[in-house]
Amino acid sequence: MKTTTIEIENLKCGGCAATIKKGLLSLEAVNDVAIDVEKSLVSITSENEDDSFVKEKLSKLGYPPVGDKNTVIHKAKSFVSCAVGRIDS
């Protein structure tokens, strides 16, 4: 087991966090997800040593890791994810 903490872009609220948690827990190797909305941190406990698949999923959801490109498309996806997360939670 490995725990990785990643600082991400576009994390605004609990709706965003709910979408991220649901998305990451759908990945086979991910066992647990903890999110600190105030600090924009996502902590993932995974069976996989390589966390690139987690970063890829975060980008697809609209929440790229800090330092990666944060495009208009990412921002738009995170806006939609945020709204969906609020409805689902």
MOWOWO-V203061 format. One record per run of one state. SS is the DSSP state (alpha for helix, beta for strand, coil for the rest). FROM is the first residue (numbers start at 0). TO is the last residue. If there is no record, write none. Layout:
SS;FROM;TO  SS;FROM;TO
This chain:
coil;0;0  beta;1;7  coil;8;12  alpha;13;24  coil;25;28  beta;29;35  coil;36;39  beta;40;45  coil;46;50  alpha;51;60  coil;61;63  beta;64;64  coil;65;70  alpha;71;87  coil;88;88
